[in-house]
Amino acid sequence: MLLAIDIGGTKITLSIANSEKIVIKMFQNVQLSGDEMTIPRQIDNLIALACEKIAISEQQITAVGISTCSPFVRMGDDKAIAAPNLCGGLGLQQRNIGNDWKKIPLQTHLRQRFPKVEMENDCVSAVAAERIFGTGKGLNDVIYITWSTGIGCGAYVNGNLIKGKNGNAPHFGPIYMVDRDSTSGNKGFEHLEALASGTAIARNFAQGSTKDAFEQYATNEHARNIIDNAVHHFVKGLISINYVLDTSRIILGGSVLLNNEKLLMPMIRQKFFDESFAAFSEGVEIVVTELGNYLGDLAALSLIMPQEWIAIWQQQKPWQQAPAATVVE
């Protein structure tokens, strides 16, 4: 049995799978008060509950895959989560989280009980899933980029999953795009997420949500200008990451992209090829993820799935029949 854990800024999703299917899936709102072991203890409780519901022992779990928001810091051979949307002690969050954590030692905690524990950034684990099960299948050079409330990236180069010394590469959202002096009069730089994420679109629109801005694209000049500007910066980011990684295929996902695919994809493709140096852009395919909402189910599993399972899953696509997630109060 394999255990998959997906950690976001608001909820934790846990799944257990065997060689043929996802057996159980449950989620719970992430707990952010207490000490830095709060989330590890919360996950312990979810594991115990899931095992009880499907009548297995914890000892039957042979590997754990964790797909999580990041960045990470090193703790010896392990990584600890140091994500500003979870760790209030970093002083980087945009809201009051209510804790003073600087790291969450989840991998080290779980290694005490399970023989194999792999933990990666959510986009790094997503590109692993895309390369095994999705539109990146079999490619040596492929990038997955999510355009959602944040912006993130995972990549294979020459068949190698890019991770970096702390597991933070390629950390796409915080790359600097423009000098802030030129846009707002403040010192410093504006990064890609601040200019193009769904959060940035809603903030700049100020007349409603990101969804509202897109719905008014054709009729509201203010909404149109904000979205066009976000696309401009997003594509600059795509061009830049391709200059660095020289990829064959860019797979796009995330709520901003998937909810507005018909509007955004023609704009993205045209600007990418019009504004790229041809030696880099020639032969690059820009596609939308085929895994869609199933990507979260597969990302953490892809980090730990045995080779002998993969062919079965590729043929049968059991994630499409995954059980509905049980909500844990």
N, C-alpha and C positions, 0 to 999 in steps of 0.2 A: 504494500500500500504506500502511496505517496501523499504527502501533506503539502498543500499549496496555501500560502498566506499572501494576501494583497493588502497593503497598508496605504491608505490615502490620508488626506488632511482631516477628513470627517468620519470615515468608517473603516473598519477592518473586515475583510471577507476571507473566510477560511473554507477550503475544499479538501476532500479526501477522494482519491481516485485509485482504481485498480487498473489492470492491463486492458480492460474493455470499456470503462466508463467512469464518469464522475459519480461517485456514490452519494455524496452529501455536500451541500453548500449552505453556509450560514453567514450572516453578517451582524455586526453590532457597531453602534456609534463608538468612535474612539474615545477613550477616557484620558483626559489631559490634566487631572488634578492628582496630587500626591507626589511621590518621589520618582526618580528616573526608572524604577522597576515597575511602574504602574502598567505600562503597555505589555511588557513581558508577562506579568501576572495575568493580565486580561486574556492574553493569547493562551496561556496555560489553561485557564478556565474554559475557553472555547474548544481547545483540543479535547479536554476531558468530556465536555458535553457532546461533541461530535462523535467521539469514540463510543460513548454510552449509547447514543441513538442508533448506531449501526452495529452495535454489539461486537466491537473488536477491542483488543487491548492496545495500549500505546506502543507496546513492543513490536507490534505488527507493522508499524510505520518504519520504512527503511530509509527514507530520505525526506528532507524538508526543503522546499523552495520558497524564497521570500522575494516578492516584488514590492518595492516601497518607494515612497517619496524620499528624496535625499537632499543634500549631499551626505557623504560619509566621512568619518575620521577613523584612523587606524587604532585598534586595540590589540597589539601584538599581531598574531596571524589573522585576526578577525577584523570585521568592520563594525562600527557603531553608527547608528543613525544620528545625524546632526542637522535635521531639517527644520528650518525656521517656522514652518507651520505646525510643528509639533513641540519644539524645544523653546520655551519662553526665555531661558537663560542666555540665549545667543544675542538677544537685543536686536534682532533683524526682522522680527515679525511686524506685520501691518495692523495687527489687532492684539488685544490683551488675551493671551492664552491662559494665564492663570497658573503657570508653574515656572520653576527656575532651572529646568533641565538644560544641560549643555550637550548631552548625548544620551542615546538609548542603547544599552549593550545587549540587544536582542540576540544577535548571532551567537555570542559567547554563552548567553544563558541557555539557548536551545542545544548547543553542542554538548552540554553536560548530559543530555538524555538521548540524543539521536545521533546515529553514526555519520550522517552526512547532512550538512546544512549549508545551502548556497543562498546568498543574498545579493541582489543587484537592484540598481535603480529601475524604476518602472518602465522606462523607455528602453533600457538595455535588455531587460527581460522580454519586452514586447518585440524587439527586433529578433531575438532568439526564436520566439514563437512564429514570427512572420517567415523566418528562413526555414523552419521545419514544416509549418502547416499552411502558410499564407502565400501572398504574392511575391515573396522573396525566396521561395523554395529553391534550394540548390545553388543560389547565387553566391559567389565569393565576395562580391562588393555590393553592398546594399545598405541603405539608411532607412530607418523608421523615424518619423517626426510626428509628434502629437501637437495639435493646435487646439487648445482648450482654455480653461481658466489660466493655465500656464502653458509654456512651450518647452518641449523636451525632445531629446534625440538619443537614439541608439544606433550603432553601426558595426558592420563587418567590413574589414579591409583585408584583402588577400585571404579570405576564409577565416580570419581571426576576429573574435569578438573583442571590440575595443573596450578597455576598462580603465587603464591608468593606475597610478601608484596607490590611490585610495579608493578606486572603483568609481570615480566621478566623471570619467570621460565617456563620450563627448558632451559636456554640460552646455547645452545650446542656448537655453533661455537667457542666461545672464551675460551673453557676449555683448560687448559695448558696440553701439551703432553710431551714435552722434555725440558731439560735445554738448552737454546740457546748457552751456552758456548761450548757444545759438538758438535754443528753443524756449528756455524758461527763465534765463537770467541767473540760474543757480549754478554754483560750481560743481564740477564732476561730470559724469557721463550718463547718458540714457541707454539702458540695455534693451534687448529685443523684447522681453516680456513686458516691459514698461511701455513699449510703443505699439505692440501688436497683439497681445494676448486678449482673450475674451474679457478678462478683468479690466484691461486697459480700454477696450472698446466701450464697455459699459460706463466706466468712469468718465471718459471723454464725451460720450453721448449726453449723459447727465439728464436725459429726458425719459429714462426707462432702462430696461435691461439690454444685454447684448442681443437677445432675441428680438426685442423691439426695434433696435437699430437696423437689423437685417430686414425685418418686415417692412421698414419704411425706406429701404434703399432707393426704390424707384421714385418715390414721391417727396422725400425730405432731403434737401441739399445738405443739411448739416450731417445727417446720418450717412449719406453717400460719401461725403468728404472724409469722415472718420474711418469708414470701412476701406475706402480707396487708399488712405494713408497707412492703415494697418497692413493691407496687402502689399503695398510698396515696401515696407520694412520687412515683412515676412519673407518676401521673395529675395530681398537683399541678403537675408540670413541663409536662405537656401543656396543662393549662388556662392556665398562665402564658404559654407560647409562643403559644398562640392569642390571648390578650389582646394580646400585642405585635404579632402578624402578621396576625390577623383572616383566617384561611384558609378555604378551601372544603372541603379534604380533607386528612386526616392519614393517611399511608401508614406502616404499621409493619412493621419487619423485624428481623433479628438473631436470633441463636441462642436467646436466652431466650424471645423471643416466638414464633418459628416452632416450636420444640420443645414449646411448651406452649400453643398457640393456643386449644384448646378450653376450657381453664381460664381463661386470661387475658382473652381478648377480651370475653366478657360482663361481667366485672368492670370492665374498663377503660371500656367504653361506658357502663355504668350510673353509675359514679362520675363520669365526665366530665360527663355531662348533669345529674346530680343536683346537682353542686357548682359548676357554671359559672353565670355570669350569663347569662341566656337570650338577651340581645341579641347576645352573642358566640357562643354555642354553637348557636343555631338555624341549621339548614341545613348544619352541619359533618358530614361523613362520616368515620368512622374505619374504615379498611379494612386488610387484610393485603396486603403486596406479592404480586403474581402472578408476579414475576420470580424470586423465591426464590433458589436457589443460582446462577442465571444472572446475578444483578445484578453480581457482581464482574467477569464477562466484559464487560459492557456499560458499566459506569460510566466507565472511562477513555476508551473509544471514543466515548462520547456527547459528550465535550468537543471532539472534533475531526472528527466524521463529516460529510462533505459533504452538503449538502441533497439532491443527486441520488441519494445512496445510501440515504437514510432511508426513502423509500417502498418500495424493494426489500426492505429489512430488516424493515420493519413487516409487509409481506405474507408474506414467506417465513420469518421467524423463524429465521434460520440459527444463532443461538446455541444452539438446542435440539439441533443436530447438531454442536456444536463438538467437536473431537478431545479425547481425554483428555490431560491435562497430562503432559508428559514431566518426570520428576524429574531434576534436575541435581545431582549429588553435589558 
